[in-house]
């Protein structure tokens, strides 16, 4: 297949239903049982740090960042990163990750957490959290708890339980 012209755009409120359908197709109903999903359903994601990927007008991927706390340290939870199966292995996920992390850094965020595969996410700076450093709610394979420091040393302050950050959520200070 030839290279695709992919456009990365900030997520808009109008994208919500298309993203939900895409996420349902790619992750299925099992997504509701995952610890990261349970955190994300507690607090809204940040539209200004969430992005979609389009080929023409067709949405083929998305990534979201949600405010969390790791004990007292503010952080962001990345996910879901969702790519339409027919468009995988074309660099779209990497472009979405780069856009989200750059936007988070530009907005002054210091740390991003996710549950995922280190070989994939390591390409954009994620590394495995130290053993016992971060306690996710619910069962999670500790080898899949990854962090990316947007500011050098930010990971050192992130020790403890992960909770939603309601104070940083959209509309929290309205």
DOBA-338121 format. One record per atom (N, C-alpha, C): x negated, y, z negated. Coordinates in steps of 0.001 Angstrom, whole numbers, padded with zeros to 6 digits, always signed. Each point is the difference from the previous one (the first is absolute). Layout:
REM residues N
XYZ;...
REM end
This chain:
REM residues 174
-000835-001182+000000;+000835+001182+000000;-000876+001240+000000;+000389+001013+000744;-000788+001229-000002;+000101+000729-001331;-000945+000924-000228;+000074+000820-001214;+001273+000813+000013;+000559+000175-001171;+001240+000750-000139;-000291+001410-000472;+000805+000936+000451;-000058+001362-000520;+000855+000020-001257;-000666+000009-001151;+000682-000024-001288;-000054+001392-000603;+001136+000452-000489;+000089+001300-000665;+000261-000238-001478;-000842+000587-000839;+000188-000071-001451;+000637+001310-000429;+001150-000108-000665;+000752+001181-000436;+000351-000111-001476;+000098+001131-000703;+000500-000062-001373;+001418-000568-000004;+000294-000781-001001;+001345-000542-000138;+000977+001135-000278;+001189-000118+000566;+001061+000962-000302;+001142-000755-000679;+000870+000734-000644;+001149-000619-000671;+000857-000787+000993;+000019+000417+001264;+000784-000688+001021;-000556-001377+000357;-001229-000291-000420;-000637-001281+000317;+000392-001126-000951;+000665+000321-001090;+000236-000967-001078;+000669-001290+000476;+001063+000092+000768;+000712-001226+000393;-000836-000839+000960;-000710+000628+000922;-000858-000751+000922;-001135-000687-000759;-000554+000671-001010;-001064-000602-000803;+000535-001175-000800;+001188+000133-000560;+000585-001107-000758;+000217-001216+000897;+000493+000208+001219;+000190-001113+000936;-001327-000644+000384;-001014+000829+000257;-001328-000510+000352;-000571-000820-001157;+000106+000517-001208;-000518-000696-001180;+000745-001312-000232;+001300+000002+000182;+000790-001233-000154;-000435-001051+001012;-000247+000423+001252;-000437-000949+001033;-001375-000571-000301;-000908+000823-000490;-001371-000458-000167;-000265-000704-001324;+000691+000390-001073;-000259-000596-001309;+001122-000893-000500;+001190+000144+000546;+001119-000839-000405;+000468+000275-001414;+000944-000813-000479;+000575+000233-001320;-000976-000269-001144;-001078-000741+000246;-000977-000284-001043;-000700+001242-000527;+000089+001097+000740;-000668+001234-000427;+000541+000515-001324;+001257-000281-000293;+000620+000509-001222;-000611-000602-001268;-000628-001148+000117;-000569-000668-001176;-001422+000461-000310;-000625+000717+000892;-001394+000401-000193;-000118+001156-000990;-001040-000053-000817;-000220+001032-001018;-000123+001387+000608;-000722+000126+001098;-000170+001318+000629;+001340+000540+000485;+000847-000860+000537;+001315+000447+000449;+000833+000476-001186;-000087-000723-001105;+000768+000378-001192;-000410+001388-000487;-001289+000312+000064;-000459+001352-000361;+000556+001031+000963;-000068-000303+001297;+000433+000966+001019;+001488+000291-000079;+000790-000957-000454;+001431+000270-000060;+000371+000867-001201;-000939+000234-000905;+000259+000823-001197;-000145+001495+000260;-000803+000371+000965;-000295+001415+000235;-000154+000214+001511;+000498+001106+000520;-000096+000231+001445;-001449+000185+000474;-000246-000431+001209;-001321+000225+000604;-000119+001478+000390;-001193+000412+000324;-000274+001392+000362;+000018+000143+001520;+001014+000666+000527;+000120+000156+001456;-001242+000640+000609;-000577+000994-000684;-001148+000709+000570;-001262-000863+000074;+000033-001168-000633;-001144-000914+000042;+000352-001320+000675;+001141-000058+000644;+000473-001220+000650;+000125+000262+001499;-000309-001032+000800;-000126+000201+001448;+000666-001120+000782;+000380+000353+001229;+000535-000989+000935;-000905-000060+001218;+000053-001135+000678;-000720-000184+001267;+001045-000255+001072;-000157+000685+001107;+000961-000150+001101;-000730-000211+001320;+000631-000823+000814;-000390-000148+001403;+001184+000568+000758;-000192+001172+000578;+001133+000732+000564;+000912+000380-001147;+001264-000357+000101;+000947+000288-001089;+000223-001197-000918;-000626-001131+000309;+000172-001224-000775;-000902+000002-001233;+000598-000098-001187;-000795-000111-001219;-000560-001415-000071;-001327-000111-000093;-000652-001304-000038;-000743-000249-001310;-000041+001004-000877;-000681-000194-001267;+000240+001150-000952;-000326-000246-001274;+000116+001046-001010;-000876-000344-001192;-000307+001024-000763;-000701-000163-001271;+000536+001050-000953;+000104-000378-001263;+000510+000924-001014;-000935+000033-001202;+000001+001142-000680;-000723+000165-001255;+000981+000473-001065;-000069-000634-001162;+000926+000247-001104;-000801+000386-001235;+000461+001005-000757;-000743+000406-001196;+000139-001016-001136;-001146-000351-000582;-000045-000917-001142;-000964+000559-001046;-000037-000667-001130;-001007+000276-001031;-000664-001329-000330;-001279+000065-000248;-000745-001141-000519;-000441+000464-001384;+000750-000439-001017;-000099+000574-001353;+000254+001501+000133;-000964+000847-000309;+000204+001454+000075;-000456+000599+001328;-000654-000779+000837;-000556+000519+001251;+001043+000000+001113;+000172+001140+000649;+000886+000069+001156;-000631-000715+001180;+000818-000651+000799;-000478-000718+001180;+001161-000130+000984;-000279-000617+001118;+001011-000281+001010;+000015-001490+000276;+001172-000534+000277;+000155-001394+000401;+000247-000025+001494;-000861-000681+000737;+000147-000098+001445;+000890-001184+000336;+000965+000254+000868;+000808-001078+000489;+001473+000378+000057;+000707-000679+000791;-000539-001025+000869;-000703+000604+001216;-000968-000735+000490;-000573+000256+001318;+000664-001038+000891;+000784+000460+000935;+000820-000892+000814;-000257+000265+001479;-000305-001059+000736;-000201+000100+001453;+000920-001017+000671;+000718+000462+000992;+000855-000893+000791;-000879-001144+000524;+000408-001272-000200;-000863-001128+000369;-000566+000058+001423;+000771+000425+000974;-000491+000048+001381;-001093+001049+000207;-000196+000887-000977;-000975+001081+000132;-001185-000149-000949;-000126-001146-000642;-001109-000225-000919;-001297-000235+000766;-001115+000120-000712;-001345-000216+000548;-000331+000995+001115;+000521+001215-000121;-000263+001056+000979;-000544+001261-000668;-000347-000093-001299;-000554+001137-000709;+001017+000976-000561;+001281-000323+000112;+001045+000918-000479;-000028+000092-001526;-000157-001118-000675;-000076+000018-001456;-001173+000831-000489;-001136-000134+000645;-001179+000779-000364;+000257+001494+000170;+000650+000387+001087;+000317+001418+000225;+000957+000535-001065;+000991-000802-000362;+000933+000417-001042;-000711+000160-001348;-000854-000962-000340;-000753+000074-001248;-000884+001245-000043;-000701+000254+001088;-000881+001166+000048;+000788+001298-000169;+001152+000087+000633;+000832+001207-000123;+000482+000188-001434;+000483-001063-000621;+000529+000096-001358;-001097+000350-001002;-001149-000645+000106;-001085+000275-000941;-000559+001408+000186;-000109+000454+001240;-000484+001369+000248;+000978+001022-000569;+001289-000222+000197;+001008+000932-000528;-000037+000021-001528;-000145-001168-000607;-000053-000072-001466;-001234+000744-000521;-001127-000204+000645;-001232+000696-000395;+000178+001506+000149;+000577+000423+001123;+000215+001434+000252;+000925+000636-001031;+000934-000783-000551;+000947+000517-001002;-000551-000097-001422;-001251-000445-000135;-000643-000032-001306;+000193-001265-000810;+000529-001048+000606;+000144-001265-000718;-001364-000661-000121;-000153-000791-001050;-001317-000544-000327;-000147-001502+000237;+001116-000748-000082;-000103-001455+000013;+001231-000619+000631;-000210-001072+000762;+001098-000747+000615;-000166-001471-000373;+001117-000619-000355;+000046-001410-000396;+000873-000752+000989;-000315-001260+000227;+000888-000865+000768;-000245-001442-000373;+000940-000828+000379;-000154-001444-000132;-000100-000519+001424;-001170-000537+000353;-000198-000447+001376;-001305-000742+000178;-000354-000223+001257;-001186-000761+000363;-001200+000920+000149;-001034-000245-000815;-001184+000853+000021;-000691+000048+001366;-000117-001097+000737;-000659+000109+001306;+000703+000986+000948;+001316+000061-000053;+000739+000929+000862;-000124+001430-000516;+000336+000222-001257;+000042+001351-000551;-001386+000548-000341;-000977-000866-000117;-001369+000451-000254;-000541+000884+001113;+000557-000114+001184;-000450+000816+001147;+000244+001486-000222;+000925+000340-000904;+000281+001415-000279;-000372+000378-001436;-000840-000819-000632;-000548+000377-001293;+000607-000652-001225;+000917-000936+000161;+000554-000682-001161;-000961-001080-000466;-000054-000168-001324;-000801-001062-000593;+000792-000612-001152;-000370-001200-000344;+000690-000694-001078;-000207+000746-001317;+001077+000176-000756;-000099+000604-001326;-000738-000974-000914;-000719+000533-000966;-000731-000835-000946;+000980-000898-000760;-000456-001177-000343;+000832-000958-000722;+000519+000634-001291;+001312-000042-000181;+000628+000536-001196;+000174+001510-000012;-000424+000680+001061;+000077+001462+000038;+001430+000503+000139;+000780-000649+000852;+001336+000492+000336;+001019-001108-000244;+001064+000348-000721;+001056-000970-000303;+001258+000383+000767;+000286-000767+001034;+001228+000201+000766;+001159-000613-000770;+001195+000589+000141;+001168-000635-000621;+000347-001260+000791;+000219-001077-000686;+000353-001237+000690;-001231-000726+000514;+000228-001168+000566;-001124-000821+000459;-000642+000552+001276;-001324+000130-000037;-000788+000445+001153;-001338-000726-000062;-000476-000470+001127;-001333-000588+000081;-001013+001122-000229;-000785-000038-001062;-000937+001087-000290;-001005+000258+001126;-000297-001004+000792;-000938+000175+001111;+000582+000881+001107;+001312+000228-000031;+000650+000808+001031;+000306+001427-000469;-000363+000332-001243;+000199+001356-000509;-001210+000825+000444;+000262+000942+000905;-001069+000779+000636;+000175+001476-000296;-001115+000714-000078;+000035+001449-000182;-000901+000672+001031;+000373+001216+000356;-000837+000856+000851;-000155+001328-000725;-001230+000367-000276;-000285+001283-000630;-000014+001083+001073;+000877+000968-000137;-000019+001146+000903;-000960+001058-000522;-000295-000094-001281;-001007+000815-000665;-000925-000978-000708;-001279+000121+000254;-000958-000928-000598;+000152-000037-001521;+000047-001217-000551;+000129-000193-001436;+001424-000047-000518;+000986+000254+000847;+001395+000033-000451;+000473-001355-000519;-000558-001062+000503;+000410-001330-000433;-000376-000300-001435;-001048+000622-000510;-000450-000265-001368;+001043+000405-001032;+000762+001042+000284;+001019+000482-000944;+001290-000809+000084;+000116-000835+001002;+001233-000761+000226;-000113-001360-000656;+000411-000065-001251;-000053-001251-000754;+001284-000150-000787;+000738-001068+000294;+001211-000243-000772;+001171-000401+000860;+001180+000198-000554;+001246-000431+000641;+000435+000985+001079;+000523-000546+001079;+000528+000801+001108;+001482+000235-000242;+000404+001266+000103;+001401+000386-000152;+000342+001030+001068;+001273+000150+000330;+000398+001074+000920;-000325+001350-000634;-000317+000978+000827;-000262+001360-000501;+001199+000871+000348;+000982+000014-000884;+001223+000763+000249;-000281+001496+000070;-001005+000486-000730;-000306+001426-000001;-000523+000478+001358;-000647-000893+000752;-000547+000374+001304;+000943-000315+001153;+001145-000578-000311;+000958-000414+001025;+000664+001221+000631;+000404-000130+001261;+000724+001101+000648;+001231+000402-000816;+000158+001302-000190;+001148+000507-000726;-000138-000035-001508;-001138-000502-000510;-000170-000097-001448;-000045+001350-000674;-000433+001015+000723;-000144+001343-000600;+000991+000982+000578;+001076-000519+000568;+000998+000876+000620;+000877+000653-001031;
REM end
